[in-house]
Amino acid sequence: MIERVADKWTMLILETLTEHGTVRFTRLGDLVGGISQKMLTKTLRQLEHDGLVTRTVHPVIPPHVDYQLTELGSSLSEAFCGVWIWAENNHAAVLQARRTSETSRSLAGATRT
């Protein structure tokens, strides 16, 4: 279950729907940014299948399709919120740790040769 809901696009779509409420398909893609139409469709279908979003088709021409979080989707989004906050608060520290690690590896490699 974690593997299915913790991927990049699922998290970004959940965050976007949390922030913007009911959103049309094209607008959702624009708000998420960088996602292909194929991946957006695939991810939304999976979220709908899992009961995390509802899809409403309005019978107009051209078709108008809206997506909205369900109560289950909202609760998952709330759970992810803590992860997003942690990532934002600790991004700089993680980058610094990576730089330190890379420097240590470079120095260790230089002393072996």
Biopython code that builds the backbone (N, CA, C, O; Angstrom):
import numpy as np
from Bio.PDB.StructureBuilder import StructureBuilder

atoms = [
    (1, "MET", "N", (0.827, -1.199, 0.000)),
    (1, "MET", "CA", (0.000, 0.000, 0.000)),
    (1, "MET", "C", (0.870, 1.262, 0.000)),
    (1, "MET", "O", (0.593, 2.214, -0.730)),
    (2, "ILE", "N", (1.921, 1.259, 0.824)),
    (2, "ILE", "CA", (2.811, 2.430, 0.898)),
    (2, "ILE", "C", (3.422, 2.704, -0.470)),
    (2, "ILE", "O", (3.483, 3.853, -0.908)),
    (3, "GLU", "N", (3.870, 1.662, -1.137)),
    (3, "GLU", "CA", (4.499, 1.819, -2.455)),
    (3, "GLU", "C", (3.541, 2.483, -3.438)),
    (3, "GLU", "O", (3.966, 3.294, -4.261)),
    (4, "ARG", "N", (2.268, 2.152, -3.361)),
    (4, "ARG", "CA", (1.295, 2.684, -4.306)),
    (4, "ARG", "C", (0.960, 4.144, -4.049)),
    (4, "ARG", "O", (0.649, 4.877, -4.988)),
    (5, "VAL", "N", (1.015, 4.582, -2.796)),
    (5, "VAL", "CA", (0.589, 5.954, -2.509)),
    (5, "VAL", "C", (1.731, 6.910, -2.222)),
    (5, "VAL", "O", (1.517, 8.121, -2.157)),
    (6, "ALA", "N", (2.937, 6.394, -2.050)),
    (6, "ALA", "CA", (4.041, 7.277, -1.662)),
    (6, "ALA", "C", (4.934, 7.677, -2.830)),
    (6, "ALA", "O", (6.045, 8.164, -2.619)),
    (7, "ASP", "N", (4.467, 7.478, -4.053)),
    (7, "ASP", "CA", (5.296, 7.903, -5.182)),
    (7, "ASP", "C", (5.160, 9.420, -5.379)),
    (7, "ASP", "O", (4.241, 10.056, -4.861)),
    (8, "LYS", "N", (6.080, 9.958, -6.123)),
    (8, "LYS", "CA", (6.174, 11.402, -6.340)),
    (8, "LYS", "C", (4.865, 12.006, -6.839)),
    (8, "LYS", "O", (4.383, 12.982, -6.265)),
    (9, "TRP", "N", (4.281, 11.443, -7.896)),
    (9, "TRP", "CA", (3.117, 12.058, -8.516)),
    (9, "TRP", "C", (1.885, 11.972, -7.625)),
    (9, "TRP", "O", (1.087, 12.907, -7.576)),
    (10, "THR", "N", (1.728, 10.863, -6.926)),
    (10, "THR", "CA", (0.588, 10.737, -6.012)),
    (10, "THR", "C", (0.665, 11.811, -4.942)),
    (10, "THR", "O", (-0.331, 12.474, -4.650)),
    (11, "MET", "N", (1.837, 11.985, -4.361)),
    (11, "MET", "CA", (1.991, 12.983, -3.304)),
    (11, "MET", "C", (1.732, 14.394, -3.829)),
    (11, "MET", "O", (1.095, 15.200, -3.151)),
    (12, "LEU", "N", (2.219, 14.694, -5.022)),
    (12, "LEU", "CA", (2.015, 16.029, -5.589)),
    (12, "LEU", "C", (0.554, 16.279, -5.942)),
    (12, "LEU", "O", (0.047, 17.385, -5.753)),
    (13, "ILE", "N", (-0.119, 15.261, -6.452)),
    (13, "ILE", "CA", (-1.544, 15.402, -6.782)),
    (13, "ILE", "C", (-2.360, 15.581, -5.509)),
    (13, "ILE", "O", (-3.250, 16.431, -5.460)),
    (14, "LEU", "N", (-2.070, 14.795, -4.485)),
    (14, "LEU", "CA", (-2.785, 14.943, -3.208)),
    (14, "LEU", "C", (-2.573, 16.341, -2.630)),
    (14, "LEU", "O", (-3.518, 16.974, -2.160)),
    (15, "GLU", "N", (-1.339, 16.814, -2.667)),
    (15, "GLU", "CA", (-1.045, 18.152, -2.151)),
    (15, "GLU", "C", (-1.811, 19.218, -2.936)),
    (15, "GLU", "O", (-2.372, 20.144, -2.350)),
    (16, "THR", "N", (-1.832, 19.084, -4.250)),
    (16, "THR", "CA", (-2.517, 20.060, -5.098)),
    (16, "THR", "C", (-4.015, 20.068, -4.830)),
    (16, "THR", "O", (-4.620, 21.134, -4.716)),
    (17, "LEU", "N", (-4.619, 18.883, -4.730)),
    (17, "LEU", "CA", (-6.058, 18.820, -4.464)),
    (17, "LEU", "C", (-6.384, 19.322, -3.067)),
    (17, "LEU", "O", (-7.453, 19.892, -2.850)),
    (18, "THR", "N", (-5.483, 19.121, -2.121)),
    (18, "THR", "CA", (-5.689, 19.646, -0.769)),
    (18, "THR", "C", (-5.699, 21.165, -0.796)),
    (18, "THR", "O", (-6.541, 21.797, -0.158)),
    (19, "GLU", "N", (-4.772, 21.747, -1.527)),
    (19, "GLU", "CA", (-4.655, 23.209, -1.591)),
    (19, "GLU", "C", (-5.753, 23.872, -2.412)),
    (19, "GLU", "O", (-6.191, 24.977, -2.089)),
    (20, "HIS", "N", (-6.208, 23.193, -3.488)),
    (20, "HIS", "CA", (-7.104, 23.846, -4.445)),
    (20, "HIS", "C", (-8.522, 23.285, -4.477)),
    (20, "HIS", "O", (-9.372, 23.825, -5.184)),
    (21, "GLY", "N", (-8.797, 22.228, -3.739)),
    (21, "GLY", "CA", (-10.150, 21.662, -3.731)),
    (21, "GLY", "C", (-10.459, 20.954, -5.027)),
    (21, "GLY", "O", (-9.619, 20.222, -5.551)),
    (22, "THR", "N", (-11.651, 21.158, -5.551)),
    (22, "THR", "CA", (-12.072, 20.539, -6.798)),
    (22, "THR", "C", (-11.347, 21.201, -7.966)),
    (22, "THR", "O", (-11.361, 22.424, -8.108)),
    (23, "VAL", "N", (-10.709, 20.370, -8.803)),
    (23, "VAL", "CA", (-9.884, 20.905, -9.876)),
    (23, "VAL", "C", (-10.167, 20.140, -11.171)),
    (23, "VAL", "O", (-10.319, 18.919, -11.162)),
    (24, "ARG", "N", (-10.234, 20.869, -12.274)),
    (24, "ARG", "CA", (-10.400, 20.251, -13.586)),
    (24, "ARG", "C", (-9.098, 19.568, -13.991)),
    (24, "ARG", "O", (-8.017, 19.945, -13.538)),
    (25, "PHE", "N", (-9.217, 18.560, -14.848)),
    (25, "PHE", "CA", (-8.085, 17.738, -15.256)),
    (25, "PHE", "C", (-6.917, 18.573, -15.774)),
    (25, "PHE", "O", (-5.794, 18.431, -15.288)),
    (26, "THR", "N", (-7.165, 19.431, -16.742)),
    (26, "THR", "CA", (-6.087, 20.220, -17.353)),
    (26, "THR", "C", (-5.443, 21.150, -16.337)),
    (26, "THR", "O", (-4.221, 21.293, -16.310)),
    (27, "ARG", "N", (-6.248, 21.774, -15.511)),
    (27, "ARG", "CA", (-5.722, 22.683, -14.483)),
    (27, "ARG", "C", (-4.882, 21.915, -13.469)),
    (27, "ARG", "O", (-3.854, 22.406, -13.005)),
    (28, "LEU", "N", (-5.324, 20.712, -13.131)),
    (28, "LEU", "CA", (-4.572, 19.883, -12.191)),
    (28, "LEU", "C", (-3.180, 19.595, -12.739)),
    (28, "LEU", "O", (-2.192, 19.690, -12.010)),
    (29, "GLY", "N", (-3.097, 19.246, -14.017)),
    (29, "GLY", "CA", (-1.801, 19.010, -14.650)),
    (29, "GLY", "C", (-0.918, 20.244, -14.602)),
    (29, "GLY", "O", (0.283, 20.143, -14.350)),
    (30, "ASP", "N", (-1.506, 21.409, -14.843)),
    (30, "ASP", "CA", (-0.752, 22.666, -14.799)),
    (30, "ASP", "C", (-0.247, 22.946, -13.378)),
    (30, "ASP", "O", (0.893, 23.369, -13.189)),
    (31, "LEU", "N", (-1.101, 22.709, -12.395)),
    (31, "LEU", "CA", (-0.731, 22.982, -11.005)),
    (31, "LEU", "C", (0.337, 22.026, -10.489)),
    (31, "LEU", "O", (1.221, 22.427, -9.732)),
    (32, "VAL", "N", (0.256, 20.769, -10.898)),
    (32, "VAL", "CA", (1.260, 19.791, -10.472)),
    (32, "VAL", "C", (2.589, 20.119, -11.130)),
    (32, "VAL", "O", (3.630, 20.091, -10.473)),
    (33, "GLY", "N", (2.567, 20.426, -12.406)),
    (33, "GLY", "CA", (3.775, 20.815, -13.133)),
    (33, "GLY", "C", (4.707, 19.655, -13.428)),
    (33, "GLY", "O", (5.022, 18.864, -12.539)),
    (34, "GLY", "N", (5.146, 19.551, -14.666)),
    (34, "GLY", "CA", (6.129, 18.544, -15.059)),
    (34, "GLY", "C", (5.579, 17.146, -15.251)),
    (34, "GLY", "O", (6.343, 16.231, -15.560)),
    (35, "ILE", "N", (4.293, 16.949, -15.081)),
    (35, "ILE", "CA", (3.696, 15.626, -15.235)),
    (35, "ILE", "C", (3.093, 15.509, -16.630)),
    (35, "ILE", "O", (2.426, 16.428, -17.104)),
    (36, "SER", "N", (3.330, 14.376, -17.284)),
    (36, "SER", "CA", (2.748, 14.161, -18.605)),
    (36, "SER", "C", (1.256, 13.866, -18.451)),
    (36, "SER", "O", (0.799, 13.448, -17.387)),
    (37, "GLN", "N", (0.519, 14.089, -19.513)),
    (37, "GLN", "CA", (-0.917, 13.801, -19.485)),
    (37, "GLN", "C", (-1.146, 12.314, -19.226)),
    (37, "GLN", "O", (-2.078, 11.943, -18.513)),
    (38, "LYS", "N", (-0.299, 11.465, -19.802)),
    (38, "LYS", "CA", (-0.423, 10.024, -19.604)),
    (38, "LYS", "C", (-0.212, 9.647, -18.135)),
    (38, "LYS", "O", (-0.968, 8.844, -17.588)),
    (39, "MET", "N", (0.809, 10.223, -17.496)),
    (39, "MET", "CA", (1.085, 9.905, -16.096)),
    (39, "MET", "C", (0.002, 10.478, -15.185)),
    (39, "MET", "O", (-0.374, 9.847, -14.197)),
    (40, "LEU", "N", (-0.500, 11.668, -15.510)),
    (40, "LEU", "CA", (-1.585, 12.258, -14.727)),
    (40, "LEU", "C", (-2.822, 11.368, -14.792)),
    (40, "LEU", "O", (-3.450, 11.089, -13.771)),
    (41, "THR", "N", (-3.162, 10.927, -15.992)),
    (41, "THR", "CA", (-4.320, 10.036, -16.165)),
    (41, "THR", "C", (-4.130, 8.748, -15.385)),
    (41, "THR", "O", (-5.030, 8.315, -14.666)),
    (42, "LYS", "N", (-2.959, 8.133, -15.524)),
    (42, "LYS", "CA", (-2.674, 6.870, -14.834)),
    (42, "LYS", "C", (-2.761, 7.027, -13.318)),
    (42, "LYS", "O", (-3.367, 6.202, -12.635)),
    (43, "THR", "N", (-2.154, 8.086, -12.800)),
    (43, "THR", "CA", (-2.140, 8.305, -11.354)),
    (43, "THR", "C", (-3.536, 8.607, -10.834)),
    (43, "THR", "O", (-3.926, 8.090, -9.787)),
    (44, "LEU", "N", (-4.297, 9.434, -11.546)),
    (44, "LEU", "CA", (-5.658, 9.747, -11.114)),
    (44, "LEU", "C", (-6.550, 8.511, -11.144)),
    (44, "LEU", "O", (-7.380, 8.329, -10.253)),
    (45, "ARG", "N", (-6.393, 7.666, -12.151)),
    (45, "ARG", "CA", (-7.185, 6.424, -12.205)),
    (45, "ARG", "C", (-6.891, 5.538, -11.005)),
    (45, "ARG", "O", (-7.801, 4.946, -10.425)),
    (46, "GLN", "N", (-5.598, 5.447, -10.629)),
    (46, "GLN", "CA", (-5.224, 4.636, -9.479)),
    (46, "GLN", "C", (-5.775, 5.242, -8.185)),
    (46, "GLN", "O", (-6.272, 4.522, -7.320)),
    (47, "LEU", "N", (-5.685, 6.558, -8.060)),
    (47, "LEU", "CA", (-6.220, 7.227, -6.875)),
    (47, "LEU", "C", (-7.735, 7.039, -6.773)),
    (47, "LEU", "O", (-8.270, 6.841, -5.682)),
    (48, "GLU", "N", (-8.411, 7.100, -7.899)),
    (48, "GLU", "CA", (-9.857, 6.872, -7.916)),
    (48, "GLU", "C", (-10.161, 5.422, -7.544)),
    (48, "GLU", "O", (-11.061, 5.163, -6.745)),
    (49, "HIS", "N", (-9.420, 4.483, -8.115)),
    (49, "HIS", "CA", (-9.595, 3.054, -7.833)),
    (49, "HIS", "C", (-9.405, 2.760, -6.342)),
    (49, "HIS", "O", (-10.108, 1.925, -5.773)),
    (50, "ASP", "N", (-8.446, 3.455, -5.714)),
    (50, "ASP", "CA", (-8.150, 3.258, -4.296)),
    (50, "ASP", "C", (-9.090, 4.042, -3.377)),
    (50, "ASP", "O", (-8.984, 3.950, -2.154)),
    (51, "GLY", "N", (-10.003, 4.808, -3.961)),
    (51, "GLY", "CA", (-10.968, 5.550, -3.159)),
    (51, "GLY", "C", (-10.441, 6.845, -2.579)),
    (51, "GLY", "O", (-11.002, 7.369, -1.617)),
    (52, "LEU", "N", (-9.355, 7.375, -3.160)),
    (52, "LEU", "CA", (-8.741, 8.589, -2.629)),
    (52, "LEU", "C", (-9.225, 9.860, -3.321)),
    (52, "LEU", "O", (-9.156, 10.944, -2.742)),
    (53, "VAL", "N", (-9.713, 9.735, -4.552)),
    (53, "VAL", "CA", (-10.284, 10.884, -5.262)),
    (53, "VAL", "C", (-11.596, 10.469, -5.916)),
    (53, "VAL", "O", (-11.832, 9.294, -6.198)),
    (54, "THR", "N", (-12.435, 11.461, -6.145)),
    (54, "THR", "CA", (-13.640, 11.232, -6.935)),
    (54, "THR", "C", (-13.486, 11.961, -8.258)),
    (54, "THR", "O", (-12.875, 13.027, -8.331)),
    (55, "ARG", "N", (-14.037, 11.382, -9.274)),
    (55, "ARG", "CA", (-13.999, 11.931, -10.633)),
    (55, "ARG", "C", (-15.428, 12.237, -11.035)),
    (55, "ARG", "O", (-16.289, 11.357, -11.004)),
    (56, "THR", "N", (-15.683, 13.484, -11.412)),
    (56, "THR", "CA", (-17.015, 13.878, -11.833)),
    (56, "THR", "C", (-16.951, 14.345, -13.280)),
    (56, "THR", "O", (-16.220, 15.279, -13.611)),
    (57, "VAL", "N", (-17.722, 13.689, -14.136)),
    (57, "VAL", "CA", (-17.786, 14.064, -15.549)),
    (57, "VAL", "C", (-19.061, 14.873, -15.755)),
    (57, "VAL", "O", (-20.157, 14.401, -15.454)),
    (58, "HIS", "N", (-18.915, 16.088, -16.265)),
    (58, "HIS", "CA", (-20.056, 16.948, -16.556)),
    (58, "HIS", "C", (-20.417, 16.775, -18.033)),
    (58, "HIS", "O", (-19.561, 16.921, -18.906)),
    (59, "PRO", "N", (-21.689, 16.462, -18.309)),
    (59, "PRO", "CA", (-22.112, 16.180, -19.686)),
    (59, "PRO", "C", (-22.258, 17.438, -20.538)),
    (59, "PRO", "O", (-23.367, 17.843, -20.885)),
    (60, "VAL", "N", (-21.136, 18.039, -20.864)),
    (60, "VAL", "CA", (-21.114, 19.217, -21.724)),
    (60, "VAL", "C", (-20.108, 18.964, -22.839)),
    (60, "VAL", "O", (-19.330, 18.012, -22.786)),
    (61, "ILE", "N", (-20.134, 19.815, -23.832)),
    (61, "ILE", "CA", (-19.181, 19.697, -24.928)),
    (61, "ILE", "C", (-18.323, 20.951, -24.921)),
    (61, "ILE", "O", (-18.869, 22.050, -25.009)),
    (62, "PRO", "N", (-17.016, 20.837, -24.822)),
    (62, "PRO", "CA", (-16.244, 19.604, -24.617)),
    (62, "PRO", "C", (-16.427, 19.081, -23.188)),
    (62, "PRO", "O", (-16.833, 19.823, -22.294)),
    (63, "PRO", "N", (-16.125, 17.798, -22.987)),
    (63, "PRO", "CA", (-16.316, 17.210, -21.659)),
    (63, "PRO", "C", (-15.548, 17.974, -20.579)),
    (63, "PRO", "O", (-14.443, 18.466, -20.808)),
    (64, "HIS", "N", (-16.141, 18.057, -19.442)),
    (64, "HIS", "CA", (-15.572, 18.782, -18.291)),
    (64, "HIS", "C", (-15.459, 17.749, -17.175)),
    (64, "HIS", "O", (-16.466, 17.223, -16.700)),
    (65, "VAL", "N", (-14.222, 17.465, -16.760)),
    (65, "VAL", "CA", (-13.977, 16.452, -15.732)),
    (65, "VAL", "C", (-13.292, 17.115, -14.542)),
    (65, "VAL", "O", (-12.271, 17.786, -14.691)),
    (66, "ASP", "N", (-13.870, 16.915, -13.358)),
    (66, "ASP", "CA", (-13.325, 17.458, -12.118)),
    (66, "ASP", "C", (-12.824, 16.328, -11.227)),
    (66, "ASP", "O", (-13.341, 15.210, -11.259)),
    (67, "TYR", "N", (-11.806, 16.647, -10.432)),
    (67, "TYR", "CA", (-11.274, 15.705, -9.440)),
    (67, "TYR", "C", (-11.291, 16.381, -8.084)),
    (67, "TYR", "O", (-11.041, 17.579, -7.958)),
    (68, "GLN", "N", (-11.597, 15.573, -7.063)),
    (68, "GLN", "CA", (-11.680, 16.081, -5.704)),
    (68, "GLN", "C", (-11.268, 14.968, -4.750)),
    (68, "GLN", "O", (-11.530, 13.793, -5.010)),
    (69, "LEU", "N", (-10.624, 15.337, -3.647)),
    (69, "LEU", "CA", (-10.248, 14.341, -2.649)),
    (69, "LEU", "C", (-11.485, 13.799, -1.944)),
    (69, "LEU", "O", (-12.432, 14.537, -1.675)),
    (70, "THR", "N", (-11.467, 12.514, -1.652)),
    (70, "THR", "CA", (-12.480, 11.928, -0.793)),
    (70, "THR", "C", (-12.037, 12.140, 0.655)),
    (70, "THR", "O", (-10.957, 12.677, 0.903)),
    (71, "GLU", "N", (-12.854, 11.726, 1.594)),
    (71, "GLU", "CA", (-12.465, 11.809, 3.006)),
    (71, "GLU", "C", (-11.213, 10.964, 3.252)),
    (71, "GLU", "O", (-10.323, 11.365, 4.001)),
    (72, "LEU", "N", (-11.154, 9.801, 2.619)),
    (72, "LEU", "CA", (-9.985, 8.923, 2.746)),
    (72, "LEU", "C", (-8.741, 9.607, 2.163)),
    (72, "LEU", "O", (-7.662, 9.554, 2.755)),
    (73, "GLY", "N", (-8.900, 10.243, 1.012)),
    (73, "GLY", "CA", (-7.787, 10.964, 0.389)),
    (73, "GLY", "C", (-7.326, 12.133, 1.239)),
    (73, "GLY", "O", (-6.127, 12.396, 1.337)),
    (74, "SER", "N", (-8.265, 12.835, 1.852)),
    (74, "SER", "CA", (-7.904, 13.951, 2.730)),
    (74, "SER", "C", (-7.107, 13.468, 3.930)),
    (74, "SER", "O", (-6.152, 14.122, 4.347)),
    (75, "SER", "N", (-7.496, 12.319, 4.489)),
    (75, "SER", "CA", (-6.762, 11.806, 5.652)),
    (75, "SER", "C", (-5.351, 11.384, 5.257)),
    (75, "SER", "O", (-4.415, 11.567, 6.035)),
    (76, "LEU", "N", (-5.185, 10.822, 4.062)),
    (76, "LEU", "CA", (-3.850, 10.468, 3.585)),
    (76, "LEU", "C", (-3.022, 11.726, 3.355)),
    (76, "LEU", "O", (-1.841, 11.773, 3.699)),
    (77, "SER", "N", (-3.639, 12.728, 2.780)),
    (77, "SER", "CA", (-2.938, 13.995, 2.532)),
    (77, "SER", "C", (-2.465, 14.613, 3.844)),
    (77, "SER", "O", (-1.356, 15.144, 3.911)),
    (78, "GLU", "N", (-3.283, 14.551, 4.875)),
    (78, "GLU", "CA", (-2.890, 15.066, 6.191)),
    (78, "GLU", "C", (-1.677, 14.314, 6.719)),
    (78, "GLU", "O", (-0.771, 14.912, 7.300)),
    (79, "ALA", "N", (-1.662, 12.996, 6.514)),
    (79, "ALA", "CA", (-0.526, 12.190, 6.973)),
    (79, "ALA", "C", (0.743, 12.584, 6.225)),
    (79, "ALA", "O", (1.812, 12.669, 6.829)),
    (80, "PHE", "N", (0.640, 12.825, 4.926)),
    (80, "PHE", "CA", (1.794, 13.235, 4.129)),
    (80, "PHE", "C", (2.264, 14.635, 4.485)),
    (80, "PHE", "O", (3.430, 14.970, 4.280)),
    (81, "CYS", "N", (1.374, 15.450, 5.013)),
    (81, "CYS", "CA", (1.714, 16.828, 5.346)),
    (81, "CYS", "C", (2.925, 16.881, 6.272)),
    (81, "CYS", "O", (3.798, 17.733, 6.105)),
    (82, "GLY", "N", (2.981, 15.989, 7.234)),
    (82, "GLY", "CA", (4.132, 15.955, 8.146)),
    (82, "GLY", "C", (5.431, 15.667, 7.421)),
    (82, "GLY", "O", (6.472, 16.232, 7.757)),
    (83, "VAL", "N", (5.377, 14.790, 6.427)),
    (83, "VAL", "CA", (6.567, 14.464, 5.648)),
    (83, "VAL", "C", (7.014, 15.684, 4.840)),
    (83, "VAL", "O", (8.207, 15.979, 4.775)),
    (84, "TRP", "N", (6.066, 16.390, 4.226)),
    (84, "TRP", "CA", (6.398, 17.586, 3.447)),
    (84, "TRP", "C", (7.033, 18.645, 4.338)),
    (84, "TRP", "O", (8.020, 19.276, 3.959)),
    (85, "ILE", "N", (6.466, 18.836, 5.516)),
    (85, "ILE", "CA", (7.007, 19.848, 6.433)),
    (85, "ILE", "C", (8.425, 19.460, 6.852)),
    (85, "ILE", "O", (9.323, 20.301, 6.882)),
    (86, "TRP", "N", (8.618, 18.181, 7.173)),
    (86, "TRP", "CA", (9.954, 17.721, 7.551)),
    (86, "TRP", "C", (10.931, 17.965, 6.404)),
    (86, "TRP", "O", (12.037, 18.457, 6.629)),
    (87, "ALA", "N", (10.534, 17.625, 5.176)),
    (87, "ALA", "CA", (11.418, 17.792, 4.015)),
    (87, "ALA", "C", (11.781, 19.259, 3.815)),
    (87, "ALA", "O", (12.940, 19.584, 3.555)),
    (88, "GLU", "N", (10.804, 20.138, 3.934)),
    (88, "GLU", "CA", (11.084, 21.569, 3.781)),
    (88, "GLU", "C", (12.017, 22.075, 4.881)),
    (88, "GLU", "O", (12.946, 22.837, 4.613)),
    (89, "ASN", "N", (11.766, 21.651, 6.108)),
    (89, "ASN", "CA", (12.565, 22.120, 7.244)),
    (89, "ASN", "C", (13.986, 21.567, 7.243)),
    (89, "ASN", "O", (14.892, 22.197, 7.788)),
    (90, "ASN", "N", (14.193, 20.403, 6.641)),
    (90, "ASN", "CA", (15.489, 19.740, 6.730)),
    (90, "ASN", "C", (16.232, 19.609, 5.406)),
    (90, "ASN", "O", (17.275, 18.958, 5.346)),
    (91, "HIS", "N", (15.716, 20.212, 4.360)),
    (91, "HIS", "CA", (16.323, 20.116, 3.035)),
    (91, "HIS", "C", (17.780, 20.580, 3.044)),
    (91, "HIS", "O", (18.659, 19.889, 2.528)),
    (92, "ALA", "N", (18.029, 21.735, 3.623)),
    (92, "ALA", "CA", (19.397, 22.281, 3.653)),
    (92, "ALA", "C", (20.336, 21.361, 4.427)),
    (92, "ALA", "O", (21.477, 21.149, 4.016)),
    (93, "ALA", "N", (19.862, 20.816, 5.537)),
    (93, "ALA", "CA", (20.711, 19.929, 6.348)),
    (93, "ALA", "C", (21.053, 18.647, 5.593)),
    (93, "ALA", "O", (22.177, 18.156, 5.689)),
    (94, "VAL", "N", (20.109, 18.107, 4.853)),
    (94, "VAL", "CA", (20.367, 16.898, 4.062)),
    (94, "VAL", "C", (21.375, 17.196, 2.958)),
    (94, "VAL", "O", (22.293, 16.410, 2.723)),
    (95, "LEU", "N", (21.205, 18.327, 2.283)),
    (95, "LEU", "CA", (22.171, 18.707, 1.238)),
    (95, "LEU", "C", (23.567, 18.879, 1.815)),
    (95, "LEU", "O", (24.546, 18.457, 1.200)),
    (96, "GLN", "N", (23.673, 19.487, 2.976)),
    (96, "GLN", "CA", (24.977, 19.667, 3.630)),
    (96, "GLN", "C", (25.584, 18.313, 3.987)),
    (96, "GLN", "O", (26.780, 18.098, 3.791)),
    (97, "ALA", "N", (24.771, 17.404, 4.507)),
    (97, "ALA", "CA", (25.268, 16.067, 4.849)),
    (97, "ALA", "C", (25.778, 15.346, 3.605)),
    (97, "ALA", "O", (26.797, 14.658, 3.661)),
    (98, "ARG", "N", (25.076, 15.497, 2.485)),
    (98, "ARG", "CA", (25.532, 14.877, 1.235)),
    (98, "ARG", "C", (26.877, 15.457, 0.795)),
    (98, "ARG", "O", (27.775, 14.719, 0.392)),
    (99, "ARG", "N", (27.008, 16.785, 0.876)),
    (99, "ARG", "CA", (28.273, 17.417, 0.484)),
    (99, "ARG", "C", (29.409, 16.940, 1.388)),
    (99, "ARG", "O", (30.504, 16.649, 0.908)),
    (100, "THR", "N", (29.156, 16.860, 2.668)),
    (100, "THR", "CA", (30.166, 16.391, 3.617)),
    (100, "THR", "C", (30.560, 14.953, 3.311)),
    (100, "THR", "O", (31.740, 14.607, 3.343)),
    (101, "SER", "N", (29.579, 14.127, 3.016)),
    (101, "SER", "CA", (29.843, 12.731, 2.698)),
    (101, "SER", "C", (30.666, 12.597, 1.415)),
    (101, "SER", "O", (31.607, 11.806, 1.353)),
    (102, "GLU", "N", (30.307, 13.371, 0.401)),
    (102, "GLU", "CA", (31.042, 13.333, -0.857)),
    (102, "GLU", "C", (32.473, 13.813, -0.678)),
    (102, "GLU", "O", (33.398, 13.251, -1.265)),
    (103, "THR", "N", (32.659, 14.853, 0.134)),
    (103, "THR", "CA", (34.001, 15.366, 0.417)),
    (103, "THR", "C", (34.824, 14.310, 1.145)),
    (103, "THR", "O", (35.989, 14.088, 0.814)),
    (104, "SER", "N", (34.225, 13.667, 2.128)),
    (104, "SER", "CA", (34.921, 12.614, 2.883)),
    (104, "SER", "C", (35.331, 11.467, 1.973)),
    (104, "SER", "O", (36.436, 10.939, 2.096)),
    (105, "ARG", "N", (34.454, 11.082, 1.068)),
    (105, "ARG", "CA", (34.762, 9.997, 0.125)),
    (105, "ARG", "C", (35.897, 10.404, -0.806)),
    (105, "ARG", "O", (36.795, 9.612, -1.088)),
    (106, "SER", "N", (35.848, 11.640, -1.277)),
    (106, "SER", "CA", (36.904, 12.128, -2.174)),
    (106, "SER", "C", (38.256, 12.138, -1.477)),
    (106, "SER", "O", (39.263, 11.720, -2.049)),
    (107, "LEU", "N", (38.272, 12.614, -0.253)),
    (107, "LEU", "CA", (39.513, 12.657, 0.523)),
    (107, "LEU", "C", (40.028, 11.255, 0.826)),
    (107, "LEU", "O", (41.231, 11.006, 0.754)),
    (108, "ALA", "N", (39.131, 10.347, 1.162)),
    (108, "ALA", "CA", (39.517, 8.970, 1.457)),
    (108, "ALA", "C", (40.091, 8.309, 0.201)),
    (108, "ALA", "O", (41.069, 7.565, 0.279)),
    (109, "GLY", "N", (39.492, 8.576, -0.937)),
    (109, "GLY", "CA", (40.003, 8.025, -2.185)),
    (109, "GLY", "C", (41.346, 8.594, -2.567)),
    (109, "GLY", "O", (42.180, 7.883, -3.127)),
    (110, "ALA", "N", (41.575, 9.863, -2.277)),
    (110, "ALA", "CA", (42.828, 10.527, -2.609)),
    (110, "ALA", "C", (43.974, 9.991, -1.739)),
    (110, "ALA", "O", (45.111, 9.896, -2.201)),
    (111, "THR", "N", (43.679, 9.647, -0.495)),
    (111, "THR", "CA", (44.745, 9.154, 0.393)),
    (111, "THR", "C", (45.096, 7.706, 0.107)),
    (111, "THR", "O", (46.178, 7.250, 0.474)),
    (112, "ARG", "N", (44.205, 6.980, -0.539)),
    (112, "ARG", "CA", (44.488, 5.571, -0.873)),
    (112, "ARG", "C", (45.374, 5.456, -2.106)),
    (112, "ARG", "O", (46.084, 4.462, -2.262)),
    (113, "THR", "N", (45.346, 6.432, -2.963)),
    (113, "THR", "CA", (46.119, 6.325, -4.207)),
    (113, "THR", "C", (47.512, 6.842, -4.084)),
    (113, "THR", "O", (48.269, 6.812, -5.054)),
]
sb = StructureBuilder()
sb.init_structure("model")
sb.init_model(0)
sb.init_chain("A")
sb.init_seg("    ")
for serial, (resi, resn, name, xyz) in enumerate(atoms, 1):
    if name == "N":
        sb.init_residue(resn, " ", resi, " ")
    sb.init_atom(name, np.array(xyz, "f"), 0.0, 1.0, " ", f" {name:<3s}", serial, name[0])
structure = sb.get_structure()
